Amino acid sequence: MKIVFMGTPDFAEESLKAIYEAGHEIVGVVTNPDRPKGRGMKMIPSPVKEFAIEKNLTIYQPEKVKNNEEFVNALKALKPDVICVVAYGKILPKKILDIPPYGCINVHASLLPQYRGAAPVQWAVLNGDKTTGVTTMYMDVGMDTGDMILKQEVQIGEEETTGELWDRLKVIGGKLLVETLNQIEKGIAPREKQGKDFTVAPMLSKDMAKIDWNHKTAEEIKNLVRGLNPIMGAYTFLNGKKIKFWKVKVAGEDEIYAENLGFLTNGTVIVSDPKDGIFVKCKDGILKVLEIQGENAKRMSIQDYLRGNSIQEFDVFE
């Protein structure tokens, strides 16, 4: 089929690669404009654009798609059979949705109707879910509200981070998109309306990254840490300095004796040892810190950190 592909990050690149290797005719690739990045603020192309350049595909980078008649006309001129949209980052107006005869197909990284929105992978981890998956759907004017086509469910590892889950789901998404297109072409693709029992996955905010020692359990803090890894990292303060936690676990009974700690403030370091690491009292349970990043420093194992930095027993994270 003749396909216009719309997407931006590496998650989308994997789907573009999959349909390219499946032999579909990609008549145009639409991605976000290059953005400045890094200390030098150098203009960096998206992963989707980099793949399109490598394969000599035609690229479009409109700053906006709504009320952009020139862009709409350019898409119409391509006469695509279908438009595939994967993590593009912009809401498509009805004028674009109506262009391809087979519709606009979206790859969404959740089991819809759960986690509609911008950050489904992150919220599944943040909420401590045991399962998630990928859904392909026919797009409509709503936010991830279109009729569902195919789904694939996966288990989320107990210690799995957002980054690790993202890397698994992007591969699944690419394969599911190829199968979806195959079924659409054969006229056998299912079409299932979404139920009203849905949840949303809004964009993450920086203020949610601060660890709340007073109200969150060890399990909830663990989920926060792995849910924000590698996006921004969960952070706390010690002696006025910002410290990020990149990897933690809930300490087991075989690792630490944790009774009679009620008199201690939540966030108190109860063990600090260069060999065993640090253990921190929480509202419920004990958190063992495995990977840490000091202020203006690199992330490292807690053992390496403690060799050059001092965290004392009874210090309190704030």
Secondary structure, DSSP 8 states (H G I E B T S, - for coil): -EEEEEE-SHHHHHHHHHHHHTT-EEEEEE----EEETTTTEEE--HHHHHHHHTT--EE--S--TT-HHHHHHHHHH--SEEEEES--S---HHHHTSSTT-EEEEESSSTTTTBSS-HHHHHHHTT-SEEEEEEEE--SSSS-S-EEEEEEEE--TT--HHHHHHHHHHHHHHHHHHHHHHHHHT----B---S---B-----GGGGB--TTT--HHHHHHHHHHTTTTT-EEEEETTEEEEEEEEEE--TTT----S-TTS-TTBEEEEETTTEEEEE-SSSEEEEEEEE-TTS-EEEHHHHHHHS---TT-B--
